[in-house]
């Protein structure tokens, strides 16, 4: 019988979860690694590209791709593989079962009714912030891309108002680990790419309890975000508003919209 000190464990670098080595199913991990390769910039993959991205051999990658195609999660044209609609089953199940999204949705709709602007609730996943609830004015005709465009939208956290809110409320050690793992990438001339400046910015955001982001991810688009607290005082999400710079000014967002966001933040804290 092995003692606890002899039990081999694995730790996930992203969420710090620990699992016993004997409980870890490598096949599932490799299959998910294949699915993780797909994204907005990589919508179609062949065996060679998938093998390079996952670090698996071409033979093993081919088997996993064929298995995922057989199960219906991938489709193929004979040369490249791409995601099938079946993968949406998981996002749909999450969104329909998420209490956070359900509670936030009516308040997002109210904000949109009051201002005819786009609002979203986002959570942190690795280096990205993900939209789990959103609203948009039916009269909105300007193209807003990529902010708040659809549920499940993923944006680089360091260059977005919601992402920086979520990073600001991590412990300092967690922030440093995040920066070590995800180097700051320049997306526009306004993106902060200096680690020291970024850490100072996160500290300032935490002190003021809101964040403005101007054209850091996409030119012509700016945003404002506040944290979403639960009843225990923990930040579990970010609430943000997104607008074209040609439609609203920074002063308008801070003077007119920020008070609405802060009121909604306090209302959410009472029910979460």
C-alpha angles and dihedrals in degrees: 000000000000121000121229090259090060095052111106115223139185126215125207108229092209103051100012091235115157126214133177112255091236091055094052115102107208094191092061091046092053092047091052090047088058091051091047089060091071120086145130091294095040109041095148126040135181125203094267095052093045091049091051093049096047100036091233125131118265090247093053092043091051092053092050092048091050091048093050089048090049090051091051100248094110135039127201139201091202094269107041134036125218135178119274125218088257091081088068088070090081097047090046091051091049096047094045091049099040110109090194092058093045093050094046098046099077091048091050090051090051092051091051091048089053098046110013089232132125120262131184142180115219138185131199122255115172109302094345139074114223127208111232098166133018145165133199136186115257086223093055107117103158116104109251111190130205102341115095092341096138144348112278092029110154122210132179105265097216093060101044133074094232093045093052091049090055092047093046092063096051117102113267092250090052091049091053092048089050092052092047091053099039112038113209108261122205110237100164134001088267097057115114110232101165112099096211093049090046093053090050089049092052090050091051091049091052092050095051095037095226140068135215118199120190119196093319094134102024131011114245094027129093134174146191126210141183130191123261111222129197123219091273092058096252120138107238102165145353129248115210144174122214128198141161112260088231090062103042136021128224089248091055093050093048098041102036108021103034093066089053091050092048091050090050090047091056092046092052092050089061093057105034 
